[in-house]
Amino acid sequence: MTVHTVRSLAELVGGVVLGDGADAVITGVNNLKAASPAEIAFLGSAKYRPVAEASRAGAILAAPDDAAQLAGTRIQVAKPNDAFDRIAKLFAPPPVRYEPGVHPTAVVAPDAVLGPGVSIQPHVVIGARARIGAGTIIGASTFIGEECTIGENCMIYPLVFIRERCVIGSRVILGSCVVVGSDGFGYEFKDGRHVRIAHSGIVQIDDDVEIGPACTIDRARIGKTHIGEGTKINNLVMIGHNVTIGAHSIIVSQTGISGSTSVGRGVVLAGQVGLAGHITVGDRATVTAQSGITKDVPAGAVLSGRHARPLREALKLEALVGRLPELLDRIKALEEKIKSLE
């Protein structure tokens, strides 16, 4: 068993030990509040410096400015978060291994094509003419519809539903209970009732996309709903039919995107953002939490608030709302002075 000291961990991440605990043995990682003298933590922001000062951690990874302000043993490193991630992997338990092969309880269509090293877990159903790439793992009780294509080295967790003809790239991660390719929410009102519109398109998810548990991605009415390369989607996100999302975007939990909306490359949609349908969000735009977007968003814009105003304007309005009682009192006082002058 390898013994890790503060000194050896500093060498691993290219850091410099400050303080007198270089030879202390480190047996694990933890956060600043919970860390014991045998564990290492990291300071990612100066605002948490008081927490770091009170920490019992055996060593703290910190940027140069923060390390200079702290006492005790610390490792000065340019990027504490990255360094901590690298160290944490030393102490992580071994990953779960999935043996290649098809579990006896799985139902795989005779004409489905499974690449080398594919692992099909219990109670999986794979439809006719589906294709699964080499090294992909299909978790228990997952459904893969007819003519679906899934690339290499994907991790499809249990209870995922991928409906017919959808296309999944390589190295894609789908969390449990993700639904890909359900019918879009489209109806026409005829003769006093809502009539379902047929959705004959697909969903295409490109390489290196990660989608958290319980997300739903609707198939297109025609054409495709498209998630671009490297995009990361948090839990409980709803993406409507014919939506396109550019490469390397971030979409945070409980966001909802209505049909036929186009989201650019490198966009950040924070938690509980709502996008109306048929709008465009430009590249590298950021929308802060709980904002509602009903109009096009320019590239690079930062929008905030219920009606998604420019961030500075939204913050100014929020500050003014807090002053309303004071302003009301001043108006009443002015009214009284006017009456006295009359």
PyMOL commands that set and color helices and strands:
alter all, ss='L'
color gray80, all
select helices_A, chain A and resi 6-13+46-53+64-69+80-91+311-322+324-341
alter helices_A, ss='H'
color red, helices_A
select strands_A, chain A and resi 4-5+16-18+25-26+28-29+39-42+59-62+74-76+101-102+107-108+113-114+119-120+125-126+131-132+137-138+143-144+149-150+155-156+161-162+167-168+173-174+179-182+187-190+193-196+202-205+210-211+216-218+224-227+232-233+238-239+244-245+250-251+256-257+262-263+268-269+274-275+280-281+286-287+292-293+302-304+309-310
alter strands_A, ss='S'
color yellow, strands_A
deselect
rebuild
show_as cartoon
